[in-house]
């Protein structure tokens, strides 16, 4: 079991399941969930006999993003934002270093933090009811830099810039065409598609797959100074635009950004 009631861990045969069980908010991630998720992933993957890890939501959901209702208190300034983002960054770090392959089973909205979690997995399979987007610019916040690095590794610079700068939302077939996901399926075929992929993984040599995934995942290297990126992120969270973006979201109106 996870330390957070919304994150469940279960093992069925060769598959470890980590389930985001918060359907009332379409899987929106609270700070407590972000902090619990890396530990849940580690626990799930460490079970004897596990050959693959599946990260999924419940009731046709995945992760619709971070729980923005917390931002006014828990992400109100650069220091708090850095602390808040540790859970997301730790999630990516743990996913990168898992001893077994990971699969995101994306049954519904995969927005912001949802894209971060899904992109951290090795493989991504989605229902055609899923939607994908990175609305950081609409909120005035700094999407965690490790997540942007991962998006560039998956999509290439041009497509990553397109999705990040426009904040456009795309469907599963578009996501598959861009390479953001590996397969789009009908809603009732999603679990079977994931199961088939797990079966292929389970039939392969575990040590060979461990080497292959780590060697491939670590072939990318950063080109930008980490301290400069951290300073730019702090500027976002110290800005009036960030506060305006969060307030506008909560008030269900269009934000009025001024660049300060």
KEMAR-292462 format. One record per residue (C-alpha): x, z, y; residue number from 1. Coordinates in Angstrom, 3 decimals, always signed. Layout:
<zazas>
<zaza u="X" w="Z" v="Y" i="NUM"/>
...
</zazas>
This chain:
<zazas>
<zaza u="+0.000" w="+0.000" v="+0.000" i="1"/>
<zaza u="+1.055" w="-0.600" v="+3.596" i="2"/>
<zaza u="+1.421" w="+2.107" v="+6.218" i="3"/>
<zaza u="-1.238" w="+0.275" v="+8.266" i="4"/>
<zaza u="-4.827" w="+0.028" v="+7.050" i="5"/>
<zaza u="-5.086" w="-3.591" v="+8.186" i="6"/>
<zaza u="-2.140" w="-4.791" v="+6.084" i="7"/>
<zaza u="-2.566" w="-4.728" v="+2.327" i="8"/>
<zaza u="+0.031" w="-5.345" v="-0.392" i="9"/>
<zaza u="-0.862" w="-6.395" v="-3.927" i="10"/>
<zaza u="+0.961" w="-7.993" v="-6.844" i="11"/>
<zaza u="-0.709" w="-10.348" v="-9.295" i="12"/>
<zaza u="+1.619" w="-11.740" v="-11.953" i="13"/>
<zaza u="+4.494" w="-13.564" v="-10.227" i="14"/>
<zaza u="+2.825" w="-13.450" v="-6.807" i="15"/>
<zaza u="+3.062" w="-10.725" v="-4.173" i="16"/>
<zaza u="+0.237" w="-10.897" v="-1.631" i="17"/>
<zaza u="+0.502" w="-9.485" v="+1.877" i="18"/>
<zaza u="-2.951" w="-9.663" v="+3.431" i="19"/>
<zaza u="-3.887" w="-9.251" v="+7.097" i="20"/>
<zaza u="-7.314" w="-7.649" v="+6.721" i="21"/>
<zaza u="-8.828" w="-7.462" v="+10.194" i="22"/>
<zaza u="-11.604" w="-10.058" v="+10.190" i="23"/>
<zaza u="-13.488" w="-8.509" v="+13.100" i="24"/>
<zaza u="-10.709" w="-9.730" v="+15.413" i="25"/>
<zaza u="-9.827" w="-12.839" v="+13.339" i="26"/>
<zaza u="-6.612" w="-11.136" v="+12.293" i="27"/>
<zaza u="-5.314" w="-10.230" v="+15.774" i="28"/>
<zaza u="-2.133" w="-8.177" v="+15.446" i="29"/>
<zaza u="-1.945" w="-4.740" v="+17.056" i="30"/>
<zaza u="+1.413" w="-3.106" v="+17.776" i="31"/>
<zaza u="+0.918" w="-0.855" v="+14.751" i="32"/>
<zaza u="+0.371" w="-3.936" v="+12.599" i="33"/>
<zaza u="+3.495" w="-5.621" v="+13.948" i="34"/>
<zaza u="+5.526" w="-2.531" v="+13.113" i="35"/>
<zaza u="+4.039" w="-2.237" v="+9.617" i="36"/>
<zaza u="+4.290" w="-5.900" v="+8.632" i="37"/>
<zaza u="+8.084" w="-6.096" v="+8.070" i="38"/>
<zaza u="+7.961" w="-3.054" v="+5.795" i="39"/>
<zaza u="+4.996" w="-4.483" v="+3.897" i="40"/>
<zaza u="+6.827" w="-7.780" v="+3.358" i="41"/>
<zaza u="+9.932" w="-5.979" v="+2.098" i="42"/>
<zaza u="+7.886" w="-3.794" v="-0.249" i="43"/>
<zaza u="+5.918" w="-6.738" v="-1.623" i="44"/>
<zaza u="+8.957" w="-8.902" v="-2.311" i="45"/>
<zaza u="+10.919" w="-6.111" v="-3.998" i="46"/>
<zaza u="+8.503" w="-5.731" v="-6.927" i="47"/>
<zaza u="+9.994" w="-6.644" v="-10.303" i="48"/>
<zaza u="+8.833" w="-9.991" v="-11.608" i="49"/>
<zaza u="+7.713" w="-11.331" v="-8.217" i="50"/>
<zaza u="+8.735" w="-14.974" v="-7.770" i="51"/>
<zaza u="+6.889" w="-15.787" v="-4.527" i="52"/>
<zaza u="+5.205" w="-14.021" v="-1.624" i="53"/>
<zaza u="+1.922" w="-15.235" v="-0.101" i="54"/>
<zaza u="+0.956" w="-14.087" v="+3.391" i="55"/>
<zaza u="-2.750" w="-14.566" v="+4.131" i="56"/>
<zaza u="-5.809" w="-13.321" v="+6.030" i="57"/>
<zaza u="-9.295" w="-12.367" v="+4.883" i="58"/>
<zaza u="-12.738" w="-13.914" v="+5.339" i="59"/>
<zaza u="-11.447" w="-17.334" v="+6.345" i="60"/>
<zaza u="-8.945" w="-16.006" v="+8.863" i="61"/>
<zaza u="-5.192" w="-15.886" v="+9.284" i="62"/>
<zaza u="-3.756" w="-14.441" v="+12.511" i="63"/>
<zaza u="-5.381" w="-15.361" v="+15.816" i="64"/>
<zaza u="-2.478" w="-13.901" v="+17.816" i="65"/>
<zaza u="-1.496" w="-10.540" v="+19.203" i="66"/>
<zaza u="-4.172" w="-8.038" v="+20.222" i="67"/>
<zaza u="-4.210" w="-8.767" v="+23.942" i="68"/>
<zaza u="-6.413" w="-5.745" v="+24.663" i="69"/>
<zaza u="-3.257" w="-3.631" v="+24.171" i="70"/>
<zaza u="-1.099" w="-5.542" v="+26.643" i="71"/>
<zaza u="-2.070" w="-3.693" v="+29.815" i="72"/>
<zaza u="-0.668" w="-0.475" v="+28.353" i="73"/>
<zaza u="+1.786" w="-1.396" v="+25.609" i="74"/>
<zaza u="+3.310" w="-4.563" v="+27.111" i="75"/>
<zaza u="+3.049" w="-3.763" v="+30.787" i="76"/>
<zaza u="+6.704" w="-4.181" v="+31.866" i="77"/>
<zaza u="+9.943" w="-5.699" v="+30.538" i="78"/>
<zaza u="+11.061" w="-2.565" v="+28.680" i="79"/>
<zaza u="+7.693" w="-2.070" v="+26.991" i="80"/>
<zaza u="+7.528" w="-5.788" v="+26.189" i="81"/>
<zaza u="+10.941" w="-5.693" v="+24.511" i="82"/>
<zaza u="+9.823" w="-2.712" v="+22.457" i="83"/>
<zaza u="+6.528" w="-4.422" v="+21.573" i="84"/>
<zaza u="+8.279" w="-7.626" v="+20.521" i="85"/>
<zaza u="+10.582" w="-5.826" v="+18.075" i="86"/>
<zaza u="+7.884" w="-5.921" v="+15.436" i="87"/>
<zaza u="+7.539" w="-9.687" v="+15.756" i="88"/>
<zaza u="+11.290" w="-10.222" v="+15.734" i="89"/>
<zaza u="+11.709" w="-7.899" v="+12.740" i="90"/>
<zaza u="+8.980" w="-9.866" v="+10.950" i="91"/>
<zaza u="+10.934" w="-13.106" v="+11.414" i="92"/>
<zaza u="+14.185" w="-11.452" v="+10.353" i="93"/>
<zaza u="+12.634" w="-10.019" v="+7.173" i="94"/>
<zaza u="+10.949" w="-13.327" v="+6.307" i="95"/>
<zaza u="+14.261" w="-15.154" v="+6.748" i="96"/>
<zaza u="+16.064" w="-12.774" v="+4.384" i="97"/>
<zaza u="+13.439" w="-12.294" v="+1.653" i="98"/>
<zaza u="+14.769" w="-12.566" v="-1.912" i="99"/>
<zaza u="+11.864" w="-14.872" v="-2.876" i="100"/>
<zaza u="+10.174" w="-17.883" v="-1.239" i="101"/>
<zaza u="+7.263" w="-17.155" v="+1.096" i="102"/>
<zaza u="+4.082" w="-19.152" v="+1.658" i="103"/>
<zaza u="+1.660" w="-18.814" v="+4.570" i="104"/>
<zaza u="-1.908" w="-19.344" v="+3.340" i="105"/>
<zaza u="-3.609" w="-20.238" v="+6.619" i="106"/>
<zaza u="-7.372" w="-20.006" v="+6.343" i="107"/>
<zaza u="-8.299" w="-19.910" v="+10.020" i="108"/>
<zaza u="-6.929" w="-19.630" v="+13.575" i="109"/>
<zaza u="-3.128" w="-19.536" v="+13.713" i="110"/>
<zaza u="-2.448" w="-18.950" v="+17.386" i="111"/>
<zaza u="+0.513" w="-17.414" v="+19.241" i="112"/>
<zaza u="+1.718" w="-14.582" v="+17.029" i="113"/>
<zaza u="-0.012" w="-16.303" v="+14.131" i="114"/>
<zaza u="+2.232" w="-19.343" v="+14.577" i="115"/>
<zaza u="+5.195" w="-16.985" v="+14.769" i="116"/>
<zaza u="+4.304" w="-15.395" v="+11.418" i="117"/>
<zaza u="+3.453" w="-18.695" v="+9.733" i="118"/>
<zaza u="+6.591" w="-20.417" v="+10.964" i="119"/>
<zaza u="+8.649" w="-17.534" v="+9.609" i="120"/>
<zaza u="+7.459" w="-18.373" v="+6.113" i="121"/>
<zaza u="+9.248" w="-21.005" v="+4.047" i="122"/>
<zaza u="+6.101" w="-23.028" v="+3.317" i="123"/>
<zaza u="+2.762" w="-23.341" v="+5.129" i="124"/>
<zaza u="-0.510" w="-24.532" v="+3.588" i="125"/>
<zaza u="-3.664" w="-24.542" v="+5.705" i="126"/>
<zaza u="-7.383" w="-25.068" v="+5.463" i="127"/>
<zaza u="-8.750" w="-27.822" v="+7.669" i="128"/>
<zaza u="-10.684" w="-25.164" v="+9.589" i="129"/>
<zaza u="-7.360" w="-23.744" v="+10.828" i="130"/>
<zaza u="-6.250" w="-24.302" v="+14.418" i="131"/>
<zaza u="-2.737" w="-23.960" v="+15.829" i="132"/>
<zaza u="-1.453" w="-23.260" v="+19.328" i="133"/>
<zaza u="+1.100" w="-21.390" v="+21.422" i="134"/>
<zaza u="-0.692" w="-20.191" v="+24.588" i="135"/>
<zaza u="+2.185" w="-18.135" v="+26.038" i="136"/>
<zaza u="+2.115" w="-20.157" v="+29.266" i="137"/>
<zaza u="-1.592" w="-19.428" v="+29.705" i="138"/>
<zaza u="-0.825" w="-15.697" v="+29.604" i="139"/>
<zaza u="+2.426" w="-15.785" v="+31.575" i="140"/>
<zaza u="+4.360" w="-14.091" v="+28.791" i="141"/>
<zaza u="+7.648" w="-14.846" v="+27.048" i="142"/>
<zaza u="+7.104" w="-16.000" v="+23.469" i="143"/>
<zaza u="+9.860" w="-14.256" v="+21.444" i="144"/>
<zaza u="+13.014" w="-16.354" v="+21.475" i="145"/>
<zaza u="+13.635" w="-16.137" v="+17.697" i="146"/>
<zaza u="+10.178" w="-17.661" v="+17.199" i="147"/>
<zaza u="+11.032" w="-20.557" v="+19.522" i="148"/>
<zaza u="+14.288" w="-21.125" v="+17.643" i="149"/>
<zaza u="+12.321" w="-21.286" v="+14.419" i="150"/>
<zaza u="+9.802" w="-23.740" v="+15.897" i="151"/>
<zaza u="+12.606" w="-26.038" v="+17.019" i="152"/>
<zaza u="+14.153" w="-25.831" v="+13.547" i="153"/>
<zaza u="+10.814" w="-26.873" v="+12.014" i="154"/>
<zaza u="+9.518" w="-29.378" v="+14.567" i="155"/>
<zaza u="+12.483" w="-30.584" v="+16.558" i="156"/>
<zaza u="+12.943" w="-30.059" v="+20.273" i="157"/>
<zaza u="+10.489" w="-32.677" v="+21.518" i="158"/>
<zaza u="+7.466" w="-31.505" v="+19.534" i="159"/>
<zaza u="+8.245" w="-27.818" v="+20.076" i="160"/>
<zaza u="+8.353" w="-28.476" v="+23.825" i="161"/>
<zaza u="+5.067" w="-30.367" v="+23.670" i="162"/>
<zaza u="+3.204" w="-27.517" v="+21.961" i="163"/>
<zaza u="+4.837" w="-24.762" v="+24.020" i="164"/>
<zaza u="+4.524" w="-26.384" v="+27.449" i="165"/>
<zaza u="+1.000" w="-27.767" v="+27.098" i="166"/>
<zaza u="-0.492" w="-24.864" v="+25.083" i="167"/>
<zaza u="-2.673" w="-27.476" v="+23.409" i="168"/>
<zaza u="-4.523" w="-26.480" v="+20.248" i="169"/>
<zaza u="-4.207" w="-28.799" v="+17.259" i="170"/>
<zaza u="-6.061" w="-28.995" v="+13.957" i="171"/>
<zaza u="-4.589" w="-28.776" v="+10.461" i="172"/>
<zaza u="-4.268" w="-32.529" v="+9.939" i="173"/>
<zaza u="-2.408" w="-32.869" v="+13.245" i="174"/>
<zaza u="-0.213" w="-29.903" v="+12.293" i="175"/>
<zaza u="+0.611" w="-31.582" v="+8.981" i="176"/>
<zaza u="+1.460" w="-34.846" v="+10.716" i="177"/>
<zaza u="+3.815" w="-33.017" v="+13.075" i="178"/>
<zaza u="+5.459" w="-31.075" v="+10.242" i="179"/>
<zaza u="+4.230" w="-27.673" v="+11.385" i="180"/>
<zaza u="+2.521" w="-27.207" v="+8.016" i="181"/>
<zaza u="+3.282" w="-28.766" v="+4.662" i="182"/>
<zaza u="-0.264" w="-29.414" v="+3.468" i="183"/>
<zaza u="-3.823" w="-29.443" v="+4.850" i="184"/>
<zaza u="-6.645" w="-28.856" v="+2.374" i="185"/>
<zaza u="-10.396" w="-28.478" v="+2.340" i="186"/>
<zaza u="-11.455" w="-24.873" v="+2.844" i="187"/>
<zaza u="-12.516" w="-24.349" v="-0.780" i="188"/>
<zaza u="-9.277" w="-25.853" v="-2.104" i="189"/>
<zaza u="-6.838" w="-23.671" v="-0.157" i="190"/>
<zaza u="-6.319" w="-20.905" v="-2.710" i="191"/>
<zaza u="-5.819" w="-23.449" v="-5.512" i="192"/>
<zaza u="-3.267" w="-25.388" v="-3.470" i="193"/>
<zaza u="-1.322" w="-22.200" v="-2.786" i="194"/>
<zaza u="-1.573" w="-21.192" v="-6.443" i="195"/>
<zaza u="-0.207" w="-24.539" v="-7.568" i="196"/>
<zaza u="+2.765" w="-24.161" v="-5.224" i="197"/>
<zaza u="+3.430" w="-20.633" v="-6.522" i="198"/>
<zaza u="+3.332" w="-21.956" v="-10.093" i="199"/>
<zaza u="+5.961" w="-24.575" v="-9.285" i="200"/>
<zaza u="+8.163" w="-21.908" v="-7.710" i="201"/>
<zaza u="+7.652" w="-19.490" v="-10.607" i="202"/>
<zaza u="+8.746" w="-22.182" v="-13.085" i="203"/>
<zaza u="+12.103" w="-22.591" v="-11.332" i="204"/>
<zaza u="+15.289" w="-20.531" v="-11.624" i="205"/>
<zaza u="+14.975" w="-17.537" v="-9.247" i="206"/>
<zaza u="+18.690" w="-17.296" v="-8.394" i="207"/>
<zaza u="+18.900" w="-20.996" v="-7.646" i="208"/>
<zaza u="+15.865" w="-20.774" v="-5.329" i="209"/>
<zaza u="+17.285" w="-17.712" v="-3.605" i="210"/>
<zaza u="+20.493" w="-19.603" v="-2.873" i="211"/>
<zaza u="+18.690" w="-22.758" v="-1.767" i="212"/>
<zaza u="+16.313" w="-21.059" v="+0.655" i="213"/>
<zaza u="+18.991" w="-18.874" v="+2.254" i="214"/>
<zaza u="+21.478" w="-21.733" v="+2.545" i="215"/>
<zaza u="+18.886" w="-24.011" v="+4.135" i="216"/>
<zaza u="+17.454" w="-21.336" v="+6.420" i="217"/>
<zaza u="+20.872" w="-20.319" v="+7.735" i="218"/>
<zaza u="+22.039" w="-23.851" v="+8.480" i="219"/>
<zaza u="+20.591" w="-23.646" v="+12.015" i="220"/>
<zaza u="+22.541" w="-21.959" v="+14.817" i="221"/>
<zaza u="+21.606" w="-20.923" v="+18.340" i="222"/>
<zaza u="+22.807" w="-23.029" v="+21.273" i="223"/>
<zaza u="+21.767" w="-20.690" v="+24.101" i="224"/>
<zaza u="+23.250" w="-17.399" v="+25.252" i="225"/>
<zaza u="+21.103" w="-14.538" v="+23.918" i="226"/>
<zaza u="+21.603" w="-12.351" v="+27.012" i="227"/>
<zaza u="+20.403" w="-15.126" v="+29.324" i="228"/>
<zaza u="+17.311" w="-15.641" v="+27.195" i="229"/>
<zaza u="+16.583" w="-11.892" v="+27.210" i="230"/>
<zaza u="+16.873" w="-11.817" v="+31.011" i="231"/>
<zaza u="+14.418" w="-14.697" v="+31.372" i="232"/>
<zaza u="+11.960" w="-12.927" v="+29.076" i="233"/>
<zaza u="+12.222" w="-9.781" v="+31.206" i="234"/>
<zaza u="+11.426" w="-11.834" v="+34.305" i="235"/>
<zaza u="+8.193" w="-12.977" v="+32.658" i="236"/>
<zaza u="+7.016" w="-9.474" v="+31.859" i="237"/>
<zaza u="+7.917" w="-8.167" v="+35.318" i="238"/>
<zaza u="+5.937" w="-10.912" v="+37.044" i="239"/>
<zaza u="+2.541" w="-10.846" v="+38.711" i="240"/>
<zaza u="+1.688" w="-13.974" v="+36.736" i="241"/>
<zaza u="+1.945" w="-12.034" v="+33.471" i="242"/>
<zaza u="-0.463" w="-9.374" v="+34.736" i="243"/>
<zaza u="-2.786" w="-12.104" v="+36.003" i="244"/>
<zaza u="-2.677" w="-13.925" v="+32.662" i="245"/>
<zaza u="-3.653" w="-10.821" v="+30.681" i="246"/>
<zaza u="-6.340" w="-9.801" v="+33.175" i="247"/>
<zaza u="-7.849" w="-13.285" v="+33.205" i="248"/>
<zaza u="-7.968" w="-13.365" v="+29.408" i="249"/>
<zaza u="-9.726" w="-10.011" v="+29.240" i="250"/>
<zaza u="-12.142" w="-11.038" v="+32.010" i="251"/>
<zaza u="-12.781" w="-14.391" v="+30.273" i="252"/>
<zaza u="-11.850" w="-16.513" v="+33.287" i="253"/>
<zaza u="-9.209" w="-19.084" v="+34.116" i="254"/>
<zaza u="-5.921" w="-17.532" v="+35.302" i="255"/>
<zaza u="-4.614" w="-18.175" v="+38.830" i="256"/>
<zaza u="-0.815" w="-18.361" v="+38.495" i="257"/>
<zaza u="+1.434" w="-18.290" v="+41.579" i="258"/>
<zaza u="+4.912" w="-18.388" v="+40.067" i="259"/>
<zaza u="+5.813" w="-14.819" v="+41.068" i="260"/>
</zazas>
